[in-house]
Amino acid sequence: MAPDSDVQPRNRAYAEKGPSRRVASSLWCGTLGGAAGQKTVGATKFPAAGTTAAVKQTHDKKKTKKMPITTDPGQDAFVGRLLTKTGDARAHKEAVQEYMQSFDLDKRNLADTARAEALRREQSQKMTNHFYNMVTDFYEYGWGQSFHFARMYKDSPFAVNIARHEGYLAVRLGLEPGMTVLDVGCGVGGPMREIAKVSDATVVGLNNNEYQVARTKILNERAGLSARTDVRHGDFCSMPFKDASFDAVYQVEATCHAPRLEMVYGEIFRVLKPGGKFASYEWCTTEKYNEADLEMKRVVHLVEEGNSISKFYTIPQCIQALKSVGFEIIETRDLAEDDYHNPAMTPWYDPLESVFARTRIGRILTDVFVRVLETVGLAPAGTTKVQNLLSSAGDNLERAGKLGVFTPMFFCLVRKPLK
């Protein structure tokens, strides 16, 4: 597709901005799903209600037993947050067991996973909530406050590459002061804060995990960005906003958690103003992926298991999902594929193997550390299983990247028609 020629890049200095925190470990951190609240941000007041998604599918709307948020969202030390999590160790253990069970059925017959995929789609909101209650502290410890991959320029530090990846969305959306933007599945707000700084726009995050919402609010306040950022708790397949509430929308490796992409894309279409643009980095399988090849399928399945994904869409399926809810395609491009042929870059998965904790010695030390904390009761039961899950996810993301069967950055820029 041809690029969007009417976007005028502004704030070119975004490439030098970035999270201040260094990578302390490369335990893989992924994406997240949906969020809501009531607050006036900038000149925009958001209601606490919205209509249903444009595309109706089976979705877990039932009230589910919540895992209590016992971790202190204001605590910065990784070990300190694990210590506060022991307040309801039983709930944490049950959440870990329930999450793991949602993928057990596939392992009995990897050749036929349709039934297990359907069950995960039905329970996706609950499954993803469990997942992020388990892994958020590990993600932030190991990757920083932006839970995503990036294009890795050789001459740039990790944090600058991460920030550049976020700033690229602001440039392509043409963000500027006075605009109100939605961040769908905002994590703990790393991209939100960077994009607010780069563009001077007002950014509202949406997240279905209460702990991450609380953590985002604290980090936004500490950054001095409370006046230009907000975060809401809610389901991104049934957003708590009126129609045509936002000038632009973006998502960074988050909507892959939806039961079906049509559901979340339909809601994005609804809350976007006519003529507004949506920019996305989607997780997809590529044309090299052959589901009949069980070794490939095993690798991809372990990525899904380690990142709370019901079932990956292919790139053509992703494009069709956008079209099916009414979007006009401006540009689609697999940025990961571009990187393989660019001499200025290393592959997107390079950080998974280039820092100390991914070495044999680093893994042993991390494993021993977590096991000791759990054994003596300083970390809740199931913490070692979570660490192993994330380690496996990292291994298989790297394998999937080297096989070329998966991309974490299928870039889409689309527009909602004026009429």
Disulfide bonds with the S-S distance in Angstrom:
none
